[in-house]
């Protein structure tokens, strides 16, 4: 595999396995609060494994979660800290070619497109603040785990006027992989984002099989495609965010690599991993890329 860019894997599970103080609401942001060095070390492990892009660890640094934990006042400082830690990990690695991607996560409950406010004004303001806090330490922004076009359009508006590239990554409907969770057909999504000048679209935090099905349905001559799956069993239509999800133990580094090769064969040029995909998975991909 050549001319492929390798992203890192999922931070949350790695932090949860090692952190002594874990807040189920703050999730991966617990690491920023209770052990920033651990976050830096995990970034470093992904870089050592071969990741060429690492994502900032601010997925749950959102007003919705912070307010529940009486930490809303820390929104900007924790967001900025996530960027600084990722940049520190890059510098410590000695690999100047590594890029840092500023994560732009959903502002509410993940997987629930039906709960997204159609009034974009608050979202645009929040994402603009997020980008401002991350900007000093990132090379690009990646909006990830989006479930609707409303979210994507809010981020595009907030990003207007910035030179830093913007990648947009969506969740897929596991029961109907030809559409997003809000029901938008994939090809319609691609055409809309192309019209907005978005250069790169990815799919993440869905089962590898789901992403494999979706990739085959897309025609995108101008937009670069990417994918970074999770290791959960496919999500049912009755799933609520916060419910426990079983791991698909079959998704070993070797099996995940076969999925990655399938994606690449269908035009994907950015690959990596989300929840449950650790440094060993990324190392297996890197070894194949360098073979």
Helices and strands as residue ranges (DSSP letters): E 5-6, H 11-18, H 29-34, H 36-49, E 53-55, H 63-68, G 72-74, H 75-93, E 99-104, G 113-115, H 121-134, G 135-137, E 140-146, H 149-159, E 165-170, H 186-195, E 200-207, H 208-215, E 224-230, H 253-265, E 268-273, H 279-289
